[in-house]
Amino acid sequence: MPQSSRDRVVKKLQRKKACVIGAGPNGLAAAIVLALAGLEVEVFEAESQPGGAARTMELTLPGFHHDFGSAVHPMAAGSPFFTTLPLQDYGLEWIHSPAPLAHPMDDGTAVLLERNFDDAEAALGKDGAVWRGLMEPLATQWEELTEDILRPLLGLPRHPILLARFGMDALPSANFVARRRFRTERARALFAGLAAHSFLRLDQPLSASFGMVMAVSAHAVGWPIPRGGSQSITNALSGYLAALGGRIHTSTRIESFHQVPACDLTLCDLTPRQLLHLSDEKFSASYRSQLKEYRYGPGVFKMDYALASPIPWKATDCLLAATVHVGGTMQEIAASEAAMSQGRIAERPFVLVAQPTLFDSTRAPEGKHIAWAYCHVPNGSNVDCLESLENQIERFAPGFRDCVLARRVFAPANLEAMDANLVGGDIGGGSVDMRQFLFRPTWRQYSTSANDVYLCSSSTPPGGAVHGMCGYNAAQMALRRLKNN
């Protein structure tokens, strides 16, 4: 575009205004994209604290700072958008534990997912060379890979050969990939735990994709925690947005589009259910009908702990990782996820544990610790999973309960009460099975039937996790259309 034409576009956008509903990572990412383009931007957040699921609060005892939602952030550290922003200038500091992940076994040892490929190959023994051959070509091209897997799906890939290589082991089920690729139970268990981040049964197509992305990210960018908690990510995004002239209004719940100030664009960091609540007949009947058919995924039952000491893992290697997957063998993890898909809770649920104070002492009083844990449950479940969740941790860390100073229970309804986007405890913004993989939440993806309203939440591609790419993609689409009008 000639310089004169670019200048006219910039001047045109500088006279425009955008409103963003929701100050989660995607809403803030969208707001930053719009502000960088020269628009006047206002963000409206229902809660008193911005961040959505990326908030840090004293949830148990004074001085113990817990992450309300996400705690460990490979996708934020490896985000194609966040990595272009000067977030370190606004206080964001990443802390890497010696190993990204530990997976304890019943024999008293743990499988460590090492970031370095030489170490990973040695740790995985007979499966080390296979693991390296599977993950290293993708990890060394992480930036190119994420350009394709974190963008809208209905377009030509920028790196088709790389994407095809990824797809060979991403599209099948996790069970199929684990049995075809790995010979040892330890490597299979490790991959099963990674794949269980999908919230899918491990015999479902696409479940392997999460195992692949989580494993590759561990090698490419690590699984870091932000110093001070996930709120540090939100604070850095908010601070940068403020430097660009954007404004955030907290404790401002938008119940109707009539409450939104006059503007040229409205971007909604909301799931379909909240968007329908705002519609006021703004959307066509067919679009509203499509949103009503959107399916939410399973929920989580989450626990936050204030601890007198670190978790007493039998396998001391677990103390090297900020994240621990508690689930035993691949068969046990598969059974846990299958039970959830059938509306039941497994007796031995797969439990994800984060232990940030082993590496960030600012999160608790001196000598004390915090832990964060959750298991997967059917959407909206009201089953009390406290005993079964803690039994699983005790199985691999006898004496864990003796370390607990205080605990806070978050059943699905509690999570949704603190963040309306977590419908039924669904932390991923909707089911990610094949039926919703391409068209999420509808064939329009970010756009709606109203030409000035866009959706930018985790209910749009590429889905859940703190990477901001849903907001980035939506804002880029909105800008292109605004420039052409």
LUMDO-917788 format. One record per residue (C-alpha): x, y, z. Coordinates in steps of 0.25 Angstrom, whole numbers, plus 5000, padded with zeros to 4 digits. Example, Ala and Ser with C-alpha at 12.3 -4.5 7.8 and 13.67 -1.06 7.14 Angstrom:
# LUMDO-917788
504949825031
505549965029
END
This chain:
# LUMDO-917788
500050005000
500650144996
501050235008
499850335005
498850215005
499450165019
499350305025
497850315021
497550185027
498250225040
497550355041
496250285038
496450185049
496950295059
495550355058
494850215062
494550165075
494450015080
493849955092
494349825098
493449745108
494249655117
495649685122
496249535121
497449515113
496749505100
495949635103
497249705106
497949655094
496849705085
496849835092
498349845090
498249815075
497149915073
497950025081
499249995073
498450025061
498050165066
496650135071
496050195084
495850075093
495050045105
494949915113
493849875122
494049765132
492949715141
493849675153
494649765162
495949715157
496349695142
496849565137
495649465136
496349325139
497749395139
497549455153
498349435166
497649455180
497749415194
496749305194
497149235206
497949305217
498549445217
499849455210
499549325202
499449375187
498649275179
498349265164
496849265162
496949195148
498249165140
499549155148
500549105138
500749165124
501449105113
500449165103
500649305108
502149295108
502049235094
500949325089
501149385075
500549515079
500949535094
502449505090
502349635081
501949725093
502849785103
502149715115
503449705122
503449855123
502149845131
502649755141
502449615135
503649515138
503649375135
504149265145
504549125139
504549005148
505748915146
504748815139
503448865132
502648745137
502748615147
501848495146
501948405158
501848255157
501448155168
502848095169
503248225176
503948285164
503448395154
503548415139
504148555137
503848635124
505248705122
505248825114
506648795108
506548685098
507848615102
507248605116
505848565111
506448455103
507248395114
506048405124
505148335115
506048215113
505548115102
504648225097
505548345098
506048335083
504548325078
504148435087
505248525082
504948485067
503448525069
503648655077
504948715073
504548755058
503348825063
504048895075
505148945067
504049015058
503149055069
502949195063
502549145050
501649035056
500849135065
500649225053
499749115047
499149045059
498749175067
498149245055
496749235048
496649085043
495849115030
497049175022
498249125015
499349085024
500649165024
501549045026
500748925020
501848825021
502148855036
500648855039
500448725031
501548665040
500848715052
499548665048
500048515046
500148505061
499148615065
497848565058
497748425063
497448385078
498448395089
498248245091
498648215077
499848305077
500348255090
500248105087
500848125073
501948215077
502448165090
502848035096
502948065111
501848095121
502548215126
502548285113
501148245110
500648305124
501448435121
500748455108
499348415113
499548525124
499848625114
498748585105
497748585116
497848745115
496848725104
495748685113
495448575103
495348425104
496748375101
496148285090
495448405083
496148475070
496848605073
497248565088
498648535083
498748685078
498748735092
499848635096
500648675084
500548825087
500748815102
502048735100
502548815088
502348945096
503148885108
504348875099
504148995091
503749105102
503649025115
502549025125
502849155132
502049225144
501949375145
502649435157
501549475166
500449395160
499649395147
499149535151
500549585146
500149545132
498849625133
499549745140
500549745129
499549745118
498749845125
499949935127
500349935113
498849965108
498850085118
500150135111
499450125098
498350205103
497350095106
496450095118
495849985127
494649995135
494549895145
493249855153
492449895141
491649775137
491049795123
489649735123
489149785110
489749845097
488949975101
489949995112
491150005102
491550145099
491450185084
492550125076
492950065063
493349925068
492949845080
493849715083
493249615093
494149535101
492949445105
492449305102
491249285094
490349285106
490749415111
490649475096
489249425095
488949495108
489349625102
488749615089
487449695090
487049645077
488349705071
488649575064
487849505054
486949385058
487849285051
489049335058
488449325071
487949185068
489349145065
489949205078
488849125086
489348995080
490849025084
491248915094
492148935106
493148835110
493448765124
493748845136
494748845147
494748825162
495848915167
496548925180
497449035186
498348995198
499149075208
500248985212
501248975224
502248915215
502448855201
501648745197
502448615202
502548545189
503048395190
503848425177
504648545180
504848575165
503448635166
504048755174
504848795161
503548825154
502448935156
501448845150
501148705154
500148605147
499548515157
498948395150
499748275149
499748185137
499148225123
498048125126
497648195139
497648325132
496848275120
495848215130
495748345138
495448425125
494448325120
493748325133
493548475132
493048465118
491948375123
491548465134
492248395145
493448425154
494548325154
495048265168
496448305164
496248435156
497448495148
497848615156
498748735151
499548795162
500348925162
501348965173
501849105169
502449135183
503549035181
504149135171
503449275175
503549305189
502749435188
501449355187
501349315202
501849355216
503349315218
503449165219
502049135215
501549085202
500349085193
499748975183
498748975173
498048845168
496848805160
496148685153
495248675142
493748655144
492448665136
492048805132
491248865144
491548745153
491148765168
491948645173
492848665184
494248615179
495048665191
495348525196
495648455183
496548575179
497348575192
497448425192
498048425178
499148525184
499348445196
499548325188
500848385182
501148485194
500748415207
500548515218
500048625209
498748655217
499648675229
500348795222
499048865219
498748995227
497549035219
496748995207
495749055197
494848975189
494349025175
493348935170
492848965155
491749055161
492749135169
493649155157
492549205149
492049305160
493449365160
493549365144
492349355136
493149305124
493449175132
492049115129
491848995137
493348995141
493748985126
495149055126
495349035111
494149115106
493448995100
493548855095
494748825086
494348695079
494348685064
492948735063
493348875068
494748875064
494648945050
493349035053
493549095067
492549145071
491849155058
492349165043
492549315045
493549295056
493949435061
492949505053
491449515057
490149545049
490349685054
491449755045
492049835057
492049725067
493149615068
493449505078
494849485083
494749385094
495249245096
494049195089
494649245076
495949185069
496949145074
496149115087
496549115102
497949145109
498549285112
499149325098
498249445094
498149385080
496649385080
496649535083
497749565073
497049485062
495749545065
496249685065
497049675052
495849625045
495049745051
496149845047
496149785032
494649805031
494649945037
495749995028
494949945016
493650015020
END
